[in-house]
Amino acid sequence: MLDLAAYLPILVIVLGVVVAVAVIRLVIRLTWKVAEPNEALIISGLTRGTLERDGMDFKIVTGKGALVVPGLQTVRTLSLTLNETELQVNCVTSQGIQVVVEGVVIYKIGDAPAFIANAARRFLGQQPKMESQVYNVFEGHLRSIIGSMTMEEIIRERDKLASLVRSASGIEMEKLGLVVDSLQIKDLQDPTGYIQNLAKPHIAQVKMEARIAEATRNREASEKEAEAAAQIADAQSLSAIKQSAAQANAETARANAAQAGPLAEATARQQVVVQETEVAKLEADREEQKLQTSIRKPADAKAYALRTEAEAQKSADISAAEARARRTELEAQANARRVEVEAQASASAAAAMAGATKVTGEAEAAATRARGDAAASAIKAKSLAEADGIKARAEALGTNQEAVISQQLAENMPAIVAAAAEPFAHVDQLTVLNGGEGLNSMVGGILSQVGSFLPSITGALKNGKVQPTRPKAPDAK
């Protein structure tokens, strides 16, 4: 167990120090007073005044601390905060118009020691009474100043009114230890309606201007709204057009996409058909070449050979028919001549043998009869020859009409020209002008007349209307 006796003095000393510190702190707390920033300490009793020259026997402490001896000195606080007093004063203007002024006064105790001393003497412990004192001071000054002003001045110059009131009440407020921070005239009440009547012309003017301005603004607003509506309509129209164009493009793209497959298939089929057509065309060309080589050219050659043979046969038949006709004609002429010679010989013989006159007539008759028979035989033979010739010409006309007609015209051309020139045979004397040219012109005219008759003669020959000229039978002597 520890020996406490050795530590007892130390404990006593420590305990004494603690007690002394506590006592000192308690004494300081009881005797040292500190003023707040918004208050002043008023110390009275055993002390020396702050302002001895003014007979002030108390001490004023602001913003710091002071030692106060309990029992010998008393300390009290005086608030330095702002105070506010509402004003509502019935006044009469210089025009005799009653008006109620409403305002507010904001004031406080001044910071200077003189103001604090004046306020401490009047309001220490009675600060609520400051409001009524301030109200009475400002009420009197307001009535005095407003009584010297007109209603129009009061309305238009409120700042001037407030300044005059503050100036007039400044001395009194200083005696009370107060300072006015602000004085505001809040409202003017006019029981008589003067202010309202005074304002009516201006109100009417303002209302008129307001209506005009409102109408102008409404018109401008309407115009702006119309412009905005037009712009909106234009924008909507452009938007609709763009949407329609975009939709049309989209529809076109979808249609193209939808048709891409069938179109590609159709294109492929078209190419296939084109290729097949080309192949078919080549095959057709090949078949045509085959036909040209194997059938058409041989057929053309065969037809050409047949035509050539037919033409050659036709020429041969015409030549043969003409030859037969000529031969028949010559034979008939020869037979007729022979018969005539034989008849003449017979007649001569008969005449020679007739020696007597008696038989002369009989001989002549016999000769005449013999000549007649010979002539008849000759005519018969010539007729038969002409008939054969006509038949041959008819056959030739059936095969080659133009050649036969040309031959007949060539054979009969001398007779035709002679017939055309027959009128000149009865001319005793012919005078030709222009020499050889005149003769050539005359001969050319004759030939041209003959040429003008050739078409009609050719047509008649084709129709068979021209009959061949039969030779006249010789006169029997």
Secondary structure, DSSP 4 states (H G I P E B T S, - for coil): ---GGGTHHHHHHHHHHHHHHHHHHHHHHHHEEE--TTEEEEEEESS--S-GGGT--SEEEESSEEE--BTTEEEEEEE-S-EEEEEEEEEE-TTS-EEEEEEEEEEEE-SSHHHHHHHHHHHTT-TTHHHHHHHHHHHHHHHHHHTTS-HHHHHH-HHHHHHHHHHHHHHHHHHTTEEEEEEEEEEEE-TTSHHHHHHHHHHHHHHHHHHHHHHHHHHHHHHHHHHHHHHHHHHHHHHHHHHHHHHHHHHHHHHHHHHHHHHHHHHHHHHHHHHHHHHHHHHHHHHHHHHIIIIIHHHHHHHHHHHHHHHHHHHHHHHHHHHHHHHHHHHHHHHHHHHHHHHHHHHHHHHHH--SHHHHHHHHHHHHHHHHHHHHHHHHHHHHHHHHHHHHHHHHHHHHHHHHHHHHHHHHHHHHHHHHHGGGGG-S----TTHHHHHHHHHHHHHHHHHHHHHHHHHHHHHT-PPPPPPPPPPP-
